[in-house]
């Protein structure tokens, strides 16, 4: 499992270093074990994406003095997921064995909203 994560992060690093700021790439992995949403988009949309995330995780807040976030967070309803973002990219990963179906639905809905925001 750790090897898969390392390989995924290596792939994300390579892809992000090769992309243009105008490129939009969205990938969703929805397996029996996890739900993973990865998106690369115009850096100018980052603030809008962060607002979508903030609205969907409220009243929980995630703050940083940096442009980058890399956290595992647990919301009030016990939804736990990994969140990484920086200008022009976001990755959200939810372990289905550690979360309820309603948590899965909540995160999936948030990711759909992010996808729609990127497309606007």
matplotlib code that plots the C-alpha trace (Angstrom):
import matplotlib.pyplot as plt

x = [0.0, 2.8, 4.6, 1.4, 1.2, 4.8, 4.4, 1.3, 3.0, 6.0, 3.6, 1.8, 5.2, 6.3, 3.0, 2.8, 6.4, 5.5, 2.1, 1.3, -0.8, -3.6, -3.9, -6.9, -6.6, -9.0, -8.7, -11.0, -10.2, -13.2, -12.3, -13.5, -10.8, -10.6, -12.0, -9.3, -9.8, -6.8, -7.1, -4.6, -6.1, -5.3, -3.7, -6.0, -8.9, -7.1, -8.9, -12.3, -11.4, -10.3, -13.6, -15.5, -13.4, -14.0, -17.7, -17.9, -15.9, -17.4, -17.5, -14.0, -11.4, -7.9, -5.6, -2.0, 0.3, 1.7, 0.0, 0.3, -1.8, -1.0, -3.1, -5.3, -8.4, -11.4, -14.6, -17.3, -19.2, -16.1, -15.3, -11.6, -9.6, -6.3, -6.2, -3.4, -3.5, -1.3, -1.8, -3.2, -3.6, -5.6, -5.7, -8.3, -8.2, -10.8, -10.3, -13.6, -12.9, -12.3, -15.4, -19.1, -21.1, -22.4, -18.8, -18.0, -21.0, -20.0, -16.5, -17.6, -20.1, -17.4, -15.1, -17.9, -18.3, -14.6, -14.8, -17.6, -15.7, -12.7, -14.9, -16.4]
y = [0.0, 2.4, 1.5, 2.4, 5.7, 6.5, 5.6, 7.7, 10.7, 10.2, 10.1, 13.2, 15.0, 14.1, 15.0, 18.3, 19.3, 18.6, 20.4, 23.8, 26.2, 26.0, 22.2, 20.7, 17.1, 15.4, 11.8, 9.8, 6.4, 4.8, 1.3, -1.0, 0.4, 4.1, 7.1, 9.4, 12.6, 14.4, 17.5, 19.9, 23.2, 26.9, 28.3, 31.3, 28.9, 27.8, 30.4, 29.2, 25.6, 26.3, 28.1, 24.9, 22.8, 25.2, 25.3, 21.5, 20.8, 23.5, 24.0, 22.4, 24.7, 24.1, 27.1, 27.6, 30.5, 28.7, 28.1, 24.3, 22.0, 18.4, 17.0, 14.2, 15.7, 14.4, 16.4, 16.7, 13.8, 11.6, 11.7, 11.3, 12.0, 13.1, 16.6, 18.0, 21.2, 23.9, 26.4, 24.6, 21.1, 19.2, 15.6, 14.2, 10.6, 8.8, 5.3, 3.5, 1.0, 3.8, 5.9, 5.4, 5.4, 8.9, 10.1, 8.7, 10.5, 13.7, 13.6, 12.5, 15.4, 17.9, 16.5, 16.9, 20.5, 21.0, 19.4, 21.7, 24.8, 23.8, 23.6, 27.0]
z = [0.0, 0.9, -2.4, -4.3, -2.6, -3.3, -7.0, -7.2, -5.7, -8.0, -11.0, -9.8, -9.4, -12.9, -14.5, -12.6, -13.7, -17.4, -17.5, -18.9, -16.8, -19.4, -19.2, -17.4, -16.3, -14.0, -12.8, -10.6, -9.1, -7.5, -6.3, -3.6, -1.3, -2.0, -3.8, -5.2, -7.1, -8.8, -10.8, -12.6, -13.7, -14.3, -11.2, -11.4, -10.3, -7.1, -4.9, -6.2, -5.6, -2.1, -1.4, -2.7, -0.3, 2.6, 2.0, 1.9, 5.0, 7.1, 10.1, 9.9, 8.7, 7.2, 7.3, 6.1, 5.7, 2.7, -0.7, -0.2, 2.0, 2.7, 5.5, 6.7, 8.2, 10.2, 9.9, 12.6, 11.1, 11.4, 7.6, 7.3, 4.1, 2.7, 1.1, -0.9, -2.9, -4.2, -7.0, -10.0, -8.5, -5.9, -4.7, -2.4, -1.2, 1.0, 2.4, 2.0, 4.8, 7.3, 6.3, 6.1, 2.9, 3.7, 4.2, 0.7, -0.8, 0.9, -0.4, -3.9, -4.0, -3.1, -5.8, -8.4, -7.3, -7.7, -11.2, -12.1, -10.8, -12.9, -16.0, -15.6]

ax = plt.figure().add_subplot(projection="3d")
ax.plot(x, y, z, "-o")
ax.set_aspect("equal")
plt.show()
